[in-house]
């Protein structure tokens, strides 16, 4: 799961950069979906744009934590969840390490900007002025996060056991 998502993220970003960078948005469904290239130095909603260095280390920590947790993994739902989170984290971490203005040998190590390109409801989002532009990695992270909350709420454990209503493993 993680490998498929990671490769999908890299391939889609490469295709989008080669075809849409410097071009006007590609409207897929008017008012609903378009593709446009932006470079995000922050997190979701472009929060913390001056803290790119910190997000790089957080993403690296998440990757390490998931890999360490995977040794105890005996649950297919948790395997899917961790695969989503790992693939997404690796995709955006690669951007942070290798994309402009970062890169090996540059003075701006660990500060690369993440390539985002999927825009939903451009200019028409009801609550805020716009919905954030995102990518495959972001989608995987959000889906993995939602799934993790659901699994934890339902009592599913990473080791394959399920916590019963009494709070004990069943």
C-alpha positions in Angstrom: 0.0 0.0 0.0 2.7 2.5 1.0 4.8 1.7 -2.1 1.9 2.1 -4.5 0.9 5.4 -2.9 4.4 6.7 -2.8 5.0 5.9 -6.5 1.6 7.3 -7.5 2.4 10.5 -5.7 5.8 10.9 -7.4 4.4 10.0 -10.8 1.4 12.4 -10.6 3.6 15.3 -9.3 6.1 14.7 -12.2 3.4 14.6 -14.8 1.7 17.7 -13.4 4.9 19.6 -13.2 5.8 18.7 -16.8 2.4 19.6 -18.2 0.9 22.3 -16.0 3.7 24.3 -14.4 3.5 27.9 -15.6 0.2 27.2 -17.3 -3.3 28.3 -16.4 -5.4 25.8 -14.4 -6.7 22.7 -16.2 -10.4 22.8 -15.6 -11.8 19.2 -15.4 -15.3 20.0 -14.2 -16.1 23.8 -14.2 -16.6 25.1 -10.7 -15.9 21.7 -9.1 -12.5 20.3 -10.0 -9.4 21.7 -11.6 -5.6 21.0 -11.6 -3.2 23.8 -10.9 0.4 23.7 -9.7 1.3 25.4 -6.4 4.3 25.0 -4.2 3.5 24.7 -0.5 6.2 25.4 2.0 3.8 24.9 4.9 1.3 22.3 6.1 -2.4 21.9 5.3 -4.1 25.2 4.5 -0.6 26.6 4.1 -0.3 26.9 7.8 3.3 27.5 9.1 4.8 28.5 5.8 7.9 29.7 7.6 8.4 26.4 9.4 9.2 24.1 6.5 12.3 22.8 8.3 10.2 21.7 11.3 7.6 19.9 9.0 10.5 18.0 7.4 11.6 16.6 10.8 8.0 15.8 11.8 7.4 13.9 8.6 10.7 12.0 9.1 9.6 11.2 12.7 6.2 9.9 11.4 7.9 7.7 8.9 10.2 6.2 11.6 7.3 5.7 14.0 5.3 3.9 11.4 8.1 1.6 10.4 8.8 0.8 14.1 5.1 0.1 14.8 4.8 -2.1 11.7 6.9 -4.8 13.5 3.9 -5.4 15.9 1.3 -5.3 13.1 -1.1 -8.2 12.9 -4.2 -6.4 11.7 -5.2 -5.9 8.0 -7.2 -2.7 8.7 -4.2 -1.2 10.6 -1.9 -2.4 7.8 -4.0 -0.4 5.3 -4.1 2.6 7.6 -0.3 2.6 8.2 0.3 2.0 4.5 -1.8 5.1 3.7 0.0 7.2 6.3 3.5 5.9 5.4 3.0 6.4 1.6 1.7 9.9 2.1 4.4 10.9 4.6 7.1 9.6 2.3 5.7 11.4 -0.7 5.6 14.8 1.0 9.0 14.1 2.8 10.6 13.5 -0.6 9.4 16.9 -1.7 10.7 18.5 1.5 14.1 16.9 1.0 14.6 17.3 -2.8 12.4 20.0 -4.3 13.3 23.7 -4.6 14.6 25.5 -2.6 16.0 22.4 -0.9 18.3 19.8 -2.3 21.6 18.2 -1.4 24.5 20.7 -1.3 22.3 23.8 -1.0 22.1 26.0 2.0 18.4 25.5 2.4 18.5 21.8 3.4 15.1 20.2 4.5 13.1 23.2 3.2 11.7 22.0 -0.1 8.2 22.9 -1.1 5.5 20.3 -1.6 3.9 20.2 -5.0 0.1 20.4 -4.7 -2.2 20.4 -7.7 -5.8 19.1 -7.0 -8.2 22.0 -6.4 -11.8 21.2 -5.4 -14.6 23.8 -5.7 -12.2 26.5 -6.9 -13.6 29.8 -5.5 -16.9 28.2 -4.5 -16.1 26.5 -1.2 -18.9 27.5 1.2 -17.3 28.0 4.7 -13.9 29.3 3.8 -12.8 31.3 0.7 -11.2 28.2 -0.8 -10.5 24.5 -0.2 -6.8 23.8 0.1 -5.0 22.6 -3.0 -3.7 19.1 -2.3 -1.9 16.0 -3.8 -2.0 12.2 -3.7 0.1 12.1 -0.6 -2.1 14.5 1.2 -5.2 12.5 0.3 -3.5 9.3 1.6 -2.6 11.0 4.9 -6.1 12.3 5.5 -7.7 9.0 4.6 -5.2 7.1 6.8 -5.9 9.5 9.7 -9.6 9.1 9.4 -9.3 5.4 9.3 -7.0 5.4 12.3 -9.5 7.3 14.4 -12.3 4.9 13.3 -10.2 1.8 14.2 -9.2 3.2 17.5 -12.8 4.2 18.3 -14.0 0.7 17.4 -11.3 -0.8 19.6 -9.2 -2.4 16.9 -5.6 -2.9 18.1 -2.4 -3.0 15.9 -1.7 -6.5 17.2 -5.0 -7.9 15.7 -6.9 -7.9 19.0 -10.0 -6.0 19.7 -10.7 -4.1 22.9 -14.1 -5.1 24.2 -16.7 -2.7 25.9 -15.2 -3.5 29.3 -11.9 -2.1 28.2 -10.1 -5.5 28.0 -8.7 -7.1 24.9 -11.2 -9.6 23.4 
